[in-house]
């Protein structure tokens, strides 16, 4: 390699940094501006036009009432004075929490004589009773944290406490979505990064794969935020979906590029202009487009669904499919140039 070739190689390798900086900027925008907190609502899987949902909303409008939580308190002997004393203290602690308007239990109501409270507070198993909690806190996260703090204080081997109710379940689903978002995104990035490194053994290919996949994920999340598509029950893993869609284009593009590069010294004339990067893009773009189109149509078919989460997944997935192929064929080929031994 003469001096001019070495200079060209250094120039081509410096050329990989603009895409890397673009990925960093996009990821910065995502973490500072995009709302990554999953949104889960009590009617998240119903169409707004569903007649039963509308009837329920009309009843709630005409007869407003607070959300209810059921706290099940189990012990070996629920007739013991110690159990009733613990239930009384727990009821008072729950009733005093922010966002709680009241709490009913065997300590506040005569469940033995009242048919209503007997059915609500006494469980058929004879080993537990219920505490009915009325919640007015609009934020399920804050409400759940307050309740969990009280439960942790009273929980013991002889006093098993379980909580249920719409606000509480919504918060648990949201936490699970956050955990899945972090775990699956990190696992996809690490595992696929290691796989690409072991297969191709080229640091520029690995860097290009990571840069292209992260850029596609970040751009998709930015576009969904602009279109007011929030992270929800089905779109929580949209970043992983886009990551895999982008990687599928990259795998075939890299394979064709390496095959053309291997043939370059032996039969340069067969490659036309002798540019393996351009030839690899030209060879792979057609099949990639048709593959993308089938994925795009699959996501677009979800737009006819009545459930809002399905429509949101369809639109977010369609954006991700288009972004994946665009980034794979504009950002990633830049890193091929840096690997050429001129």
SERO-4910 file (N, C-alpha, C, O; in steps of 0.05 Angstrom, whole numbers):
BEGIN
 pado doro    nc1    nc2    nc3   cac1   cac2   cac3    cc1    cc2    cc3    oc1    oc2    oc3
  Unk    A     17    -24      0      0      0      0     18     25      0     34     28     18
  Unk    A     15     42    -20     32     66    -22     20     88     -4      0     85      9
  Unk    A     33    112     -4     25    134     13     -3    143      7    -18    150     25
  Unk    A    -10    145    -19    -37    155    -26    -58    135    -17    -79    143     -8
  Unk    A    -52    109    -20    -72     89    -11    -76     90     19    -98     88     29
  Unk    A    -53     93     34    -56     95     63    -72    120     71    -88    119     89
  Unk    A    -68    142     56    -83    166     62   -113    162     56   -130    171     71
  Unk    A   -119    148     34   -147    142     28   -160    124     48   -183    128     55
  Unk    A   -144    105     58   -155     87     78   -161    102    104   -182     98    116
  Unk    A   -143    120    112   -148    136    136   -172    154    132   -188    157    151
  Unk    A   -176    165    108   -199    182    103   -225    166    104   -245    176    116
  Unk    A   -224    142     93   -249    126     93   -256    118    122   -280    115    128
  Unk    A   -236    113    139   -242    105    166   -252    129    182   -268    125    200
  Unk    A   -242    153    176   -253    176    190   -282    180    182   -297    192    196
  Unk    A   -289    170    158   -316    174    148   -337    158    164   -361    163    160
  Unk    A   -329    140    182   -349    125    197   -360    141    221   -380    134    232
  Unk    A   -346    162    228   -353    176    252   -378    194    249   -393    196    269
  Unk    A   -384    206    226   -410    220    224   -434    202    230   -452    211    244
  Unk    A   -436    178    219   -459    161    227   -459    154    257   -481    153    269
  Unk    A   -436    150    268   -435    145    297   -445    169    313   -460    166    332
  Unk    A   -437    193    305   -446    217    318   -476    220    314   -490    229    333
  Unk    A   -486    213    291   -515    215    285   -530    196    304   -551    204    315
  Unk    A   -519    172    308   -532    153    326   -533    164    355   -552    161    369
  Unk    A   -510    176    363   -509    187    390   -529    210    394   -542    211    414
  Unk    A   -531    227    373   -550    249    375   -579    238    376   -595    248    393
  Unk    A   -585    219    360   -612    207    360   -619    194    387   -641    198    397
  Unk    A   -600    179    398   -604    166    423   -607    187    446   -623    184    464
  Unk    A   -592    209    444   -595    231    463   -622    243    462   -634    249    483
  Unk    A   -633    247    438   -660    258    435   -680    239    447   -699    248    460
  Unk    A   -676    213    442   -695    194    453   -696    195    483   -718    196    495
  Unk    A   -673    195    496   -672    194    525   -679    220    539   -686    221    563
  Unk    A   -678    242    524   -684    268    536   -712    279    529   -723    296    543
  Unk    A   -723    269    507   -748    280    497   -771    260    494   -794    266    500
  Unk    A   -764    236    485   -785    215    481   -794    204    507   -777    198    525
  Unk    A   -820    201    510   -831    189    535   -830    159    532   -845    147    517
  Unk    A   -811    147    546   -807    118    545   -822    103    567   -820     78    569
  Unk    A   -837    117    583   -853    104    604   -878     91    592   -895    106    581
  Unk    A   -881     65    594   -904     52    582   -930     63    594   -932     68    618
  Unk    A   -950     66    577   -976     76    585   -996     52    585  -1000     40    564
  Unk    A  -1008     47    608  -1028     26    610  -1052     38    623  -1051     50    644
  Unk    A  -1075     35    610  -1101     45    620  -1120     23    625  -1117      1    614
  Unk    A  -1141     28    641  -1160      7    648  -1175     -3    623  -1184    -26    623
  Unk    A  -1178     13    603  -1193      5    578  -1174      2    555  -1182      6    532
  Unk    A  -1149     -6    561  -1128     -6    540  -1134    -25    517  -1123    -21    495
  Unk    A  -1150    -46    521  -1154    -65    499  -1182    -64    487  -1191    -83    475
  Unk    A  -1196    -42    491  -1223    -39    480  -1224    -17    460  -1210      3    462
  Unk    A  -1240    -20    440  -1246      2    421  -1262     23    435  -1280     17    451
  Unk    A  -1257     48    428  -1273     70    439  -1302     68    430  -1320     80    443
  Unk    A  -1307     54    408  -1334     51    398  -1348     26    409  -1371     21    402
  Unk    A  -1335     11    426  -1347    -13    437  -1372     -5    453  -1370     11    471
  Unk    A  -1395    -17    447  -1420     -9    461  -1419    -15    491  -1429      1    507
  Unk    A  -1406    -37    499  -1405    -43    527  -1387    -24    542  -1393    -15    564
  Unk    A  -1364    -16    529  -1347      4    542  -1361     31    544  -1359     44    565
  Unk    A  -1376     38    524  -1391     64    525  -1412     63    547  -1416     83    561
  Unk    A  -1425     40    550  -1445     38    571  -1432     40    598  -1443     53    616
  Unk    A  -1409     28    601  -1395     29    627  -1386     58    633  -1388     67    656
  Unk    A  -1376     71    613  -1367     99    617  -1391    117    623  -1388    136    639
  Unk    A  -1414    112    611  -1438    128    617  -1447    123    646  -1454    142    660
  Unk    A  -1446     98    655  -1452     93    683  -1433    106    702  -1441    117    723
  Unk    A  -1407    106    696  -1387    119    713  -1392    149    713  -1387    162    733
  Unk    A  -1401    160    691  -1406    189    690  -1430    197    707  -1430    217    721
  Unk    A  -1451    180    705  -1476    186    720  -1473    179    750  -1485    193    767
  Unk    A  -1458    159    755  -1455    150    783  -1425    148    790  -1415    125    792
  Unk    A  -1412    170    793  -1383    169    798  -1376    156    824  -1391    160    844
  Unk    A  -1355    140    825  -1347    127    849  -1317    123    848  -1305    121    826
  Unk    A  -1304    122    871  -1274    118    871  -1267     90    863  -1283     71    864
  Unk    A  -1242     87    854  -1232     60    847  -1229     44    873  -1224     55    895
  Unk    A  -1233     18    871  -1232      1    894  -1208    -18    892  -1203    -29    871
  Unk    A  -1195    -22    915  -1174    -42    918  -1183    -62    939  -1195    -55    959
  Unk    A  -1176    -87    935  -1182   -108    954  -1156   -118    966  -1139   -128    951
  Unk    A  -1153   -116    992  -1130   -125   1006  -1137   -150   1021  -1153   -149   1040
  Unk    A  -1127   -172   1013  -1133   -198   1026  -1112   -204   1047  -1088   -204   1042
  Unk    A  -1122   -208   1072  -1104   -213   1095  -1109   -241   1105  -1130   -247   1115
  Unk    A  -1088   -258   1102  -1091   -286   1110  -1074   -292   1134  -1052   -281   1137
  Unk    A  -1084   -309   1152  -1070   -317   1176  -1079   -345   1184  -1100   -354   1175
  Unk    A  -1064   -359   1201  -1072   -386   1209  -1098   -386   1225  -1114   -405   1222
  Unk    A  -1103   -365   1241  -1127   -364   1257  -1139   -336   1256  -1129   -318   1269
  Unk    A  -1159   -332   1239  -1170   -305   1235  -1189   -298   1258  -1198   -275   1260
  Unk    A  -1195   -317   1276  -1212   -310   1299  -1195   -301   1323  -1207   -293   1343
  Unk    A  -1169   -302   1321  -1152   -295   1343  -1153   -264   1348  -1155   -249   1328
  Unk    A  -1152   -255   1372  -1151   -226   1378  -1127   -212   1365  -1129   -189   1356
  Unk    A  -1105   -226   1363  -1081   -214   1350  -1086   -208   1321  -1077   -188   1310
  Unk    A  -1101   -226   1307  -1107   -222   1279  -1125   -197   1276  -1119   -180   1259
  Unk    A  -1146   -196   1291  -1164   -173   1289  -1150   -147   1296  -1156   -127   1284
  Unk    A  -1132   -148   1315  -1117   -124   1322  -1099   -115   1299  -1096    -92   1293
  Unk    A  -1086   -135   1286  -1069   -129   1263  -1085   -118   1240  -1077    -99   1227
  Unk    A  -1109   -129   1235  -1126   -119   1213  -1135    -91   1219  -1137    -74   1201
  Unk    A  -1141    -85   1245  -1150    -58   1252  -1127    -38   1247  -1133    -16   1237
  Unk    A  -1103    -45   1254  -1081    -26   1250  -1075    -23   1220  -1070     -1   1211
  Unk    A  -1076    -45   1205  -1072    -44   1177  -1093    -27   1163  -1087    -11   1145
  Unk    A  -1118    -30   1171  -1140    -14   1160  -1136     16   1165  -1140     32   1147
  Unk    A  -1128     22   1189  -1123     51   1196  -1100     62   1180  -1101     85   1171
  Unk    A  -1079     46   1177  -1056     55   1161  -1063     60   1132  -1054     80   1120
  Unk    A  -1078     42   1121  -1086     45   1093  -1105     69   1089  -1102     84   1070
  Unk    A  -1123     72   1108  -1142     95   1106  -1128    122   1108  -1138    142   1098
  Unk    A  -1106    122   1121  -1091    148   1125  -1072    154   1103  -1059    175   1104
  Unk    A  -1070    137   1082  -1051    143   1060  -1062    165   1042  -1086    168   1039
  Unk    A  -1043    180   1029  -1052    199   1009  -1066    185    986  -1057    164    976
  Unk    A  -1088    196    977  -1103    185    954  -1123    164    962  -1136    152    945
  Unk    A  -1125    158    988  -1144    138    998  -1167    153   1013  -1161    168   1032
  Unk    A  -1192    148   1004  -1214    162   1017  -1227    146   1039  -1242    157   1055
  Unk    A  -1220    120   1041  -1232    104   1063  -1225     75   1060  -1216     66   1039
  Unk    A  -1228     60   1082  -1222     31   1082  -1242     17   1100  -1247     26   1122
  Unk    A  -1252     -5   1091  -1272    -21   1107  -1260    -49   1112  -1250    -62   1093
  Unk    A  -1263    -59   1136  -1253    -85   1143  -1270    -96   1166  -1289    -83   1175
  Unk    A  -1263   -120   1176  -1277   -131   1199  -1273   -114   1224  -1287   -117   1244
  Unk    A  -1253    -96   1223  -1249    -78   1246  -1267    -54   1246  -1271    -41   1266
  Unk    A  -1279    -48   1223  -1296    -24   1221  -1325    -32   1216  -1343    -15   1220
  Unk    A  -1331    -56   1207  -1358    -64   1200  -1365    -91   1215  -1347   -107   1220
  Unk    A  -1391    -94   1221  -1400   -118   1234  -1406   -139   1212  -1429   -142   1203
  Unk    A  -1385   -153   1204  -1388   -172   1182  -1405   -197   1190  -1416   -210   1172
  Unk    A  -1406   -203   1215  -1421   -226   1223  -1452   -222   1221  -1466   -240   1215
  Unk    A  -1461   -198   1226  -1489   -192   1226  -1499   -180   1199  -1523   -183   1193
  Unk    A  -1482   -167   1185  -1490   -154   1160  -1486   -173   1136  -1463   -180   1131
  Unk    A  -1507   -180   1122  -1504   -197   1098  -1486   -185   1077  -1471   -199   1064
  Unk    A  -1488   -158   1074  -1472   -145   1054  -1442   -147   1061  -1426   -156   1044
  Unk    A  -1434   -139   1085  -1406   -139   1093  -1396   -167   1096  -1372   -172   1092
  Unk    A  -1414   -186   1103  -1405   -214   1105  -1395   -224   1078  -1374   -238   1077
  Unk    A  -1409   -218   1057  -1402   -227   1031  -1377   -212   1021  -1361   -224   1006
  Unk    A  -1373   -187   1028  -1351   -172   1019  -1325   -176   1034  -1303   -176   1023
  Unk    A  -1327   -180   1060  -1304   -181   1077  -1295   -209   1085  -1271   -213   1090
  Unk    A  -1313   -228   1087  -1306   -255   1096  -1303   -273   1072  -1322   -275   1055
  Unk    A  -1281   -287   1070  -1276   -305   1047  -1285   -333   1054  -1283   -342   1077
  Unk    A  -1294   -349   1034  -1304   -376   1039  -1283   -395   1051  -1290   -414   1064
  Unk    A  -1257   -389   1046  -1237   -408   1056  -1234   -408   1087  -1222   -426   1098
  Unk    A  -1245   -387   1100  -1243   -386   1129  -1216   -380   1140  -1211   -381   1164
  Unk    A  -1197   -373   1122  -1170   -367   1131  -1161   -338   1125  -1138   -331   1131
  Unk    A  -1179   -323   1114  -1172   -295   1107  -1196   -277   1107  -1219   -287   1104
  Unk    A  -1192   -251   1109  -1213   -231   1106  -1203   -210   1087  -1179   -208   1081
  Unk    A  -1221   -193   1078  -1214   -172   1059  -1216   -145   1072  -1231   -140   1091
  Unk    A  -1199   -127   1061  -1202    -98   1068  -1209    -84   1041  -1194    -86   1022
  Unk    A  -1231    -71   1041  -1240    -56   1017  -1230    -27   1019  -1238    -13   1037
  Unk    A  -1213    -20   1000  -1200      7   1001  -1211     23    978  -1212     14    955
  Unk    A  -1221     48    984  -1230     67    963  -1207     86    956  -1197    100    974
  Unk    A  -1200     86    931  -1177    102    922  -1186    125    904  -1202    120    885
  Unk    A  -1176    149    909  -1182    172    892  -1157    183    879  -1158    203    864
  Unk    A  -1134    170    883  -1109    179    872  -1109    172    842  -1111    149    834
  Unk    A  -1106    193    824  -1106    188    795  -1081    175    785  -1081    164    763
  Unk    A  -1060    175    800  -1035    164    791  -1031    136    803  -1026    133    827
  Unk    A  -1035    114    787  -1032     87    798  -1004     82    810  -1001     67    829
  Unk    A   -983     94    798   -956     90    808   -953    100    837   -942     86    854
  Unk    A   -961    125    842   -959    136    869   -976    120    889   -967    115    911
  Unk    A  -1000    114    880  -1018     99    898  -1006     71    905  -1007     63    928
  Unk    A   -995     58    886   -984     31    891   -959     33    909   -956     16    926
  Unk    A   -943     53    905   -919     56    922   -927     61    951   -915     49    969
  Unk    A   -948     77    956   -957     82    983   -968     56    996   -962     50   1019
  Unk    A   -984     41    980   -995     17    991   -974     -4    997   -974    -18   1017
  Unk    A   -955     -6    979   -933    -26    982   -916    -19   1007   -906    -38   1020
  Unk    A   -913      6   1013   -898     14   1037   -912      4   1062   -899     -6   1081
  Unk    A   -939      7   1063   -954     -3   1086   -954    -33   1088   -951    -45   1109
  Unk    A   -958    -47   1065   -958    -76   1064   -932    -87   1074   -931   -107   1090
  Unk    A   -909    -75   1066   -883    -85   1075   -880    -82   1105   -866    -98   1118
  Unk    A   -893    -63   1117   -891    -59   1146   -906    -80   1161   -897    -88   1183
  Unk    A   -928    -90   1150   -945   -109   1165   -941   -138   1156   -949   -157   1170
  Unk    A   -929   -142   1133   -925   -169   1123   -907   -185   1141   -886   -176   1150
  Unk    A   -915   -210   1146   -899   -228   1163   -906   -257   1156   -925   -262   1142
  Unk    A   -890   -276   1166   -897   -304   1160   -925   -312   1170   -937   -330   1158
  Unk    A   -935   -299   1191   -962   -306   1201   -984   -288   1191  -1007   -291   1197
  Unk    A   -976   -268   1174   -996   -250   1163   -989   -245   1134   -971   -228   1128
  Unk    A  -1002   -259   1117   -997   -257   1088  -1017   -238   1075  -1041   -242   1078
  Unk    A  -1007   -218   1062  -1024   -196   1051  -1020   -196   1020   -998   -195   1010
  Unk    A  -1043   -196   1006  -1043   -195    977  -1062   -172    969  -1084   -169    980
  Unk    A  -1054   -157    949  -1069   -134    939  -1079   -139    911  -1064   -150    894
  Unk    A  -1103   -130    905  -1114   -132    878  -1132   -108    873  -1140    -94    891
  Unk    A  -1137   -102    847  -1153    -79    840  -1142    -67    815  -1118    -70    808
  Unk    A  -1158    -52    800  -1151    -41    774  -1126    -23    776  -1107    -28    760
  Unk    A  -1125     -3    793  -1101     14    794  -1075     -2    800  -1054      3    789
  Unk    A  -1078    -21    819  -1054    -36    827  -1045    -54    804  -1021    -56    798
  Unk    A  -1063    -68    790  -1056    -85    768  -1044    -69    745  -1025    -78    732
  Unk    A  -1055    -45    740  -1044    -28    718  -1015    -21    724   -998    -22    706
  Unk    A  -1009    -14    749   -982     -7    756   -963    -31    754   -940    -28    745
  Unk    A   -972    -55    761   -956    -79    759   -950    -85    729   -928    -93    722
  Unk    A   -970    -82    712   -966    -86    683   -945    -66    673   -928    -73    657
  Unk    A   -948    -41    681   -929    -20    672   -901    -27    680   -882    -24    664
  Unk    A   -897    -36    705   -870    -43    714   -859    -67    698   -836    -67    692
  Unk    A   -877    -86    693   -868   -109    677   -859   -100    649   -840   -111    638
  Unk    A   -874    -81    637   -866    -71    611   -840    -57    611   -823    -60    593
  Unk    A   -835    -41    632   -809    -27    635   -787    -47    637   -766    -44    624
  Unk    A   -791    -68    653   -770    -88    657   -765   -102    630   -742   -107    623
  Unk    A   -786   -110    616   -782   -124    590   -768   -106    570   -752   -115    555
  Unk    A   -775    -80    570   -763    -61    552   -733    -60    556   -717    -60    537
  Unk    A   -724    -58    581   -696    -57    587   -682    -83    582   -661    -84    570
  Unk    A   -694   -105    592   -681   -131    589   -678   -140    560   -657   -148    552
  Unk    A   -700   -139    545   -700   -149    518   -683   -131    500   -669   -141    482
  Unk    A   -684   -105    504   -668    -87    488   -638    -91    493   -622    -93    474
  Unk    A   -630    -94    518   -602    -98    525   -593   -126    515   -571   -128    503
  Unk    A   -610   -146    518   -603   -173    509   -599   -174    479   -580   -186    469
  Unk    A   -618   -161    465   -616   -161    435   -590   -147    426   -576   -157    408
  Unk    A   -584   -125    438   -560   -110    430   -535   -126    436   -517   -128    419
  Unk    A   -533   -138    460   -509   -153    468   -506   -179    452   -484   -184    441
  Unk    A   -527   -195    451   -525   -221    438   -520   -219    408   -503   -232    397
  Unk    A   -536   -201    395   -532   -198    366   -505   -185    360   -492   -191    339
  Unk    A   -496   -167    377   -469   -155    374   -447   -176    375   -429   -176    359
  Unk    A   -449   -194    395   -429   -215    398   -431   -234    374   -410   -243    364
  Unk    A   -455   -240    365   -458   -259    342   -445   -247    317   -431   -261    302
  Unk    A   -450   -221    312   -438   -208    288   -408   -208    290   -394   -212    271
  Unk    A   -398   -202    315   -369   -202    319   -356   -229    314   -335   -231    302
  Unk    A   -369   -250    324   -358   -277    321   -359   -286    292   -341   -300    282
  Unk    A   -380   -279    277   -383   -288    250   -365   -272    231   -351   -285    214
  Unk    A   -364   -246    233   -349   -230    213   -321   -222    223   -304   -216    207
  Unk    A   -317   -221    249   -291   -214    260   -279   -189    248   -256   -188    240
  Unk    A   -296   -169    247   -287   -143    236   -299   -121    253   -323   -119    256
  Unk    A   -282   -105    265   -292    -84    284   -309    -64    270   -327    -52    283
  Unk    A   -304    -58    245   -320    -38    231   -348    -49    224   -368    -34    225
  Unk    A   -349    -75    218   -375    -87    214   -392    -87    239   -416    -81    239
  Unk    A   -379    -94    262   -393    -93    288   -402    -65    295   -425    -61    303
  Unk    A   -384    -46    291   -391    -18    297   -413     -8    279   -431      6    288
  Unk    A   -412    -16    254   -433     -7    235   -460    -20    241   -480     -6    239
  Unk    A   -459    -45    249   -484    -59    256   -497    -45    280   -521    -39    280
  Unk    A   -481    -40    301   -491    -27    325   -502      1    319   -523      9    329
  Unk    A   -487     15    303   -494     43    296   -520     44    280   -538     59    287
  Unk    A   -522     27    260   -546     27    243   -571     18    259   -592     30    257
  Unk    A   -568     -3    275   -591    -14    290   -601      7    311   -625     11    314
  Unk    A   -582     19    325   -589     39    345   -602     64    332   -620     75    343
  Unk    A   -591     72    309   -602     95    295   -631     89    286   -648    106    289
  Unk    A   -635     65    275   -662     58    266   -682     57    290   -704     67    287
  Unk    A   -673     46    312   -691     45    336   -697     73    345   -720     80    352
  Unk    A   -676     90    347   -680    118    357   -698    134    339   -716    148    348
  Unk    A   -694    132    313   -711    147    294   -740    138    295   -758    154    294
  Unk    A   -744    112    298   -771    101    300   -785    112    325   -808    120    324
  Unk    A   -771    112    348   -782    122    373   -788    152    371   -808    162    382
  Unk    A   -771    167    357   -776    196    353   -800    200    336   -817    218    342
  Unk    A   -803    185    315   -826    188    297   -852    181    312   -872    194    308
  Unk    A   -851    159    327   -876    152    342   -883    173    363   -907    178    367
  Unk    A   -863    186    374   -869    208    393   -882    231    378   -900    244    389
  Unk    A   -871    238    355   -882    260    339   -911    254    331   -928    273    329
  Unk    A   -918    229    327   -945    221    319   -962    214    343   -985    205    340
  Unk    A   -952    219    367   -967    215    392   -974    186    396   -996    179    406
  Unk    A   -956    168    388   -960    139    393   -943    133    417   -919    131    416
  Unk    A   -957    128    440   -942    124    465   -934     95    468   -946     77    456
  Unk    A   -914     91    484   -906     64    491   -928     51    507   -936     61    528
  Unk    A   -938     28    498   -961     16    511   -957    -14    514   -934    -24    513
  Unk    A   -979    -28    517   -978    -57    522   -965    -72    500   -949    -90    505
  Unk    A   -971    -65    475   -961    -80    452   -937    -66    439   -921    -79    425
  Unk    A   -933    -40    443   -911    -26    431   -887    -24    449   -868    -10    443
  Unk    A   -888    -37    472   -865    -35    491   -839    -46    479   -818    -36    486
  Unk    A   -842    -65    462   -818    -78    450   -813    -69    421   -801    -84    405
  Unk    A   -824    -46    413   -820    -37    385   -791    -32    379   -783    -36    356
  Unk    A   -775    -24    399   -746    -20    393   -733    -46    386   -716    -47    368
  Unk    A   -740    -68    400   -728    -94    394   -737   -103    366   -721   -115    352
  Unk    A   -762    -98    360   -773   -106    333   -757    -92    311   -749   -104    292
  Unk    A   -753    -66    314   -739    -50    294   -709    -59    293   -698    -60    271
  Unk    A   -698    -65    316   -670    -74    317   -667   -100    300   -649   -102    284
  Unk    A   -685   -119    303   -684   -144    288   -689   -139    259   -676   -151    242
  Unk    A   -708   -122    252   -714   -116    224   -690   -103    210   -683   -111    187
  Unk    A   -676    -85    224   -653    -73    213   -630    -93    209   -616    -93    189
  Unk    A   -627   -110    229   -606   -130    229   -610   -150    206   -590   -159    194
  Unk    A   -635   -156    200   -639   -175    178   -629   -164    151   -617   -179    135
  Unk    A   -633   -138    146   -623   -126    122   -592   -126    122   -579   -131    102
  Unk    A   -581   -120    145   -552   -118    148   -538   -145    144   -517   -146    131
  Unk    A   -550   -166    153   -538   -193    150   -535   -200    121   -513   -209    112
  Unk    A   -556   -197    105   -555   -204     77   -537   -184     61   -523   -192     43
  Unk    A   -538   -159     69   -521   -140     56   -492   -146     61   -475   -144     42
  Unk    A   -485   -153     85   -457   -159     92   -448   -185     78   -426   -186     68
  Unk    A   -465   -205     77   -458   -230     63   -452   -225     34   -432   -236     24
  Unk    A   -469   -210     20   -464   -205     -8   -439   -188    -12   -424   -192    -31
  Unk    A   -434   -169      6   -411   -152      4   -385   -168      7   -366   -165     -8
  Unk    A   -385   -187     26   -361   -203     30   -356   -222      6   -333   -226     -2
  Unk    A   -378   -232     -5   -375   -250    -28   -364   -234    -52   -346   -244    -66
  Unk    A   -374   -210    -57   -364   -194    -79   -335   -184    -73   -319   -183    -92
  Unk    A   -329   -179    -49   -302   -170    -42   -282   -193    -46   -260   -188    -55
  Unk    A   -290   -217    -40   -273   -240    -44   -268   -245    -74   -246   -254    -81
  Unk    A   -288   -239    -91   -285   -243   -119   -270   -220   -133   -263   -223   -157
  Unk    A   -266   -199   -120   -255   -174   -132   -228   -179   -144   -223   -171   -167
  Unk    A   -208   -190   -130   -181   -193   -142   -181   -213   -165   -166   -209   -184
  Unk    A   -198   -234   -164   -197   -255   -184   -211   -246   -210   -202   -254   -231
  Unk    A   -232   -232   -208   -248   -225   -232   -260   -197   -229   -284   -194   -225
  Unk    A   -242   -177   -230   -251   -149   -225   -271   -140   -247   -289   -124   -241
  Unk    A   -267   -150   -272   -284   -141   -293   -313   -150   -289   -332   -136   -299
  Unk    A   -318   -172   -276   -345   -182   -272   -361   -163   -255   -386   -164   -256
  Unk    A   -348   -146   -239   -363   -129   -220   -369   -102   -233   -378    -83   -219
  Unk    A   -365   -100   -259   -372    -75   -271   -352    -53   -264   -330    -53   -273
  Unk    A   -360    -34   -247   -343    -13   -238   -323    -21   -217   -307     -5   -208
  Unk    A   -325    -47   -208   -306    -57   -188   -311    -47   -160   -293    -50   -143
  Unk    A   -333    -35   -154   -339    -25   -128   -357    -45   -113   -381    -47   -119
  Unk    A   -346    -61    -95   -362    -82    -82   -384    -71    -64   -404    -84    -60
  Unk    A   -380    -46    -54   -400    -34    -36   -425    -28    -53   -448    -35    -45
  Unk    A   -421    -14    -75   -444     -7    -92   -457    -32   -104   -482    -33   -105
  Unk    A   -441    -51   -112   -452    -76   -123   -468    -91   -102   -489   -103   -108
  Unk    A   -458    -92    -77   -472   -106    -56   -499    -93    -50   -519   -107    -46
  Unk    A   -500    -67    -50   -525    -52    -45   -544    -57    -68   -568    -63    -63
  Unk    A   -534    -56    -93   -551    -61   -116   -562    -89   -116   -586    -94   -123
  Unk    A   -546   -109   -108   -554   -137   -109   -574   -143    -87   -592   -160    -91
  Unk    A   -572   -130    -64   -588   -138    -41   -613   -121    -38   -633   -130    -26
  Unk    A   -613    -97    -49   -635    -78    -44   -662    -89    -54   -682    -86    -40
  Unk    A   -663   -102    -77   -688   -113    -88   -701   -133    -69   -724   -129    -61
  Unk    A   -687   -155    -62   -699   -174    -43   -706   -161    -16   -726   -169     -4
  Unk    A   -689   -143     -7   -695   -129     19   -721   -113     17   -736   -113     36
  Unk    A   -725   -101     -6   -749    -85     -9   -774   -102     -8   -793    -95      6
  Unk    A   -774   -125    -22   -797   -142    -22   -802   -154      6   -825   -158     15
  Unk    A   -780   -161     20   -783   -171     47   -795   -149     65   -812   -155     81
  Unk    A   -785   -125     62   -796   -102     78   -825    -98     71   -841    -92     89
  Unk    A   -832   -101     46   -860    -95     38   -879   -115     51   -901   -107     60
  Unk    A   -872   -140     52   -890   -159     65   -893   -153     95   -915   -155    106
  Unk    A   -871   -145    108   -872   -137    136   -889   -113    140   -905   -111    158
  Unk    A   -886    -93    122   -901    -68    123   -931    -74    120   -947    -63    135
  Unk    A   -938    -91    101   -966    -97     97   -978   -112    121  -1001   -108    128
  Unk    A   -962   -129    133   -971   -143    157   -978   -123    180   -998   -126    193
  Unk    A   -960   -104    184   -966    -84    205   -989    -66    197  -1006    -59    214
  Unk    A   -991    -58    171  -1013    -41    163  -1040    -55    166  -1060    -41    170
  Unk    A  -1040    -81    164  -1066    -95    167  -1077    -92    195  -1101    -95    199
  Unk    A  -1060    -85    215  -1070    -82    242  -1085    -55    245  -1099    -52    265
  Unk    A  -1083    -37    225  -1097    -12    227  -1127    -15    225  -1142      3    233
  Unk    A  -1137    -38    215  -1166    -42    213  -1177    -53    239  -1201    -56    241
  Unk    A  -1160    -60    258  -1170    -71    283  -1184    -49    299  -1178    -25    296
  Unk    A  -1203    -57    316  -1217    -38    332  -1202    -31    358  -1206     -9    368
  Unk    A  -1186    -49    368  -1171    -44    393  -1148    -24    387  -1132    -28    369
  Unk    A  -1147     -3    403  -1127     18    399  -1098      8    401  -1082     16    384
  Unk    A  -1091    -10    420  -1063    -20    421  -1055    -34    395  -1032    -31    387
  Unk    A  -1073    -49    382  -1066    -62    357  -1061    -42    335  -1042    -45    319
  Unk    A  -1077    -21    334  -1073      0    314  -1047     15    319  -1032     21    300
  Unk    A  -1040     20    344  -1015     33    351   -991     16    343   -972     26    333
  Unk    A   -993    -10    348   -972    -28    341   -969    -29    310   -947    -30    300
  Unk    A   -992    -29    296   -991    -29    267   -976     -5    256   -960     -8    238
  Unk    A   -983     19    266   -971     43    256   -942     45    264   -925     52    247
  Unk    A   -935     38    289   -908     39    298   -891     18    283   -868     24    275
  Unk    A   -902     -6    278   -887    -26    264   -882    -18    235   -861    -24    224
  Unk    A   -902     -5    222   -899      4    194   -877     25    193   -860     24    175
  Unk    A   -877     44    212   -855     64    212   -828     50    216   -808     57    204
  Unk    A   -827     30    234   -802     16    240   -792      1    215   -768      0    210
  Unk    A   -811    -12    200   -802    -27    177   -790     -8    156   -770    -15    143
  Unk    A   -802     15    151   -791     34    132   -765     46    142   -746     49    127
  Unk    A   -763     52    168   -739     64    179   -716     43    178   -693     51    172
  Unk    A   -722     18    183   -701     -3    184   -687     -5    157   -662     -5    155
  Unk    A   -702     -7    135   -690    -10    109   -675     16    100   -654     15     87
  Unk    A   -687     39    107   -674     64    100   -647     67    114   -628     75    101
  Unk    A   -646     62    139   -621     64    154   -601     43    146   -577     49    143
  Unk    A   -610     19    141   -592     -3    134   -578      3    108   -555     -5    104
  Unk    A   -591     17     89   -579     22     63   -567     50     60   -556     56     38
  Unk    A   -568     66     80   -556     93     79   -533     95     99   -512    106     93
  Unk    A   -538     86    123   -518     89    145   -498     66    144   -473     71    146
  Unk    A   -507     41    142   -489     18    145   -468     16    124   -445     10    131
  Unk    A   -474     20     98   -453     17     77   -428     35     81   -407     29     71
  Unk    A   -431     56     96   -408     74    102   -386     58    115   -362     64    111
  Unk    A   -393     39    132   -372     24    146   -359      3    129   -337     -6    136
  Unk    A   -370     -5    106   -357    -23     88   -332     -9     77   -311    -22     74
  Unk    A   -334     16     70   -312     31     58   -288     30     77   -265     28     67
  Unk    A   -292     32    103   -271     33    122   -256      6    124   -233      5    134
  Unk    A   -268    -16    115   -256    -42    118   -240    -50     93   -225    -69     93
  Unk    A   -242    -34     71   -228    -41     46   -199    -38     50   -189    -17     60
  Unk    A   -184    -57     42   -155    -55     42   -145    -45     15   -141    -60     -4
  Unk    A   -142    -19     14   -136     -6    -11   -107    -10    -19    -98     -1    -40
***
